[in-house]
């Protein structure tokens, strides 16, 4: 077997140290820089600078650096899904698909064409040899663990991958980079959408999705304002509602609690822990298991968003491959389109898209009809100037 490993060099400190560690371990290390978003006309895409940083790292480590663009694959397999989910009023997580389809899909295959036995990344996660084969485990640095984003990757692809920094704390990674003279040792971590970067999100989404205004209502049906379109909001969101205070109500912040696609209505509530923001259970799409599928209900832990602490829950697999998950304690802002990822201790068992939720409470809409609440067809439920 070849001892060549292709490291996905992003231009950041994590992948740089991954390459450093593998070289120290005796691997024949080569780098691969992926530039998969080609619209660099707005100043937010950092691919050009990231490539220069990756080149500087490769020069310092004296390793070859390949460059490839998988932009067409990214648009077809990740970005189109991302837009379709937003159009449906859901909130997707493109980083999960980006890992499955791009980094551990087309990039892994490209690495093999370059003669590599293994592909390596700077992810904070661990691939552990278990009794039945490779297992995905959390990183040693709990604050940086990225196993949530890797749960949908095929186990056979993870088994062909090395993640050498999964055993290190973030501070130790930066220190190793500094000691080795790597020029990115103090480069800030990247944020934002995978390959697209950090940018004003609603402005970016508005390039691809048309506005579809509709009413913002309280839980009891009171008109509060006008929203831009359900695609531009997510459950639990506080910023951007522009409804402010209302006469007779406390000056508390408003949060998105529900979406009503049938009426194109957004339901907002006051209070961070309002009952309408809480869910006791959820159902998933088809589960992706990292190992043998579970058939019987079992107790484990679930995350419904990145950086969330493990939440005790009971998972009941269904015959059609989906699952029902019930939490020990109600969870805030569980969001269809996001992912429920299942753990057993340090091991990630897999996960699935959240399809529906079981709310702790429901909006107490008045008996009057939707037409009475919203007025004549096409009319705004309130004066837009009042909602600004």
Order of alpha helices (4+ residues) and beta strands (2+ residues): beta-alpha-beta-alpha-beta-alpha-alpha-alpha-alpha-beta-beta-beta-alpha-alpha-beta-alpha-alpha-beta-beta-beta-beta-beta-beta-beta-beta-beta-beta-beta-alpha-alpha
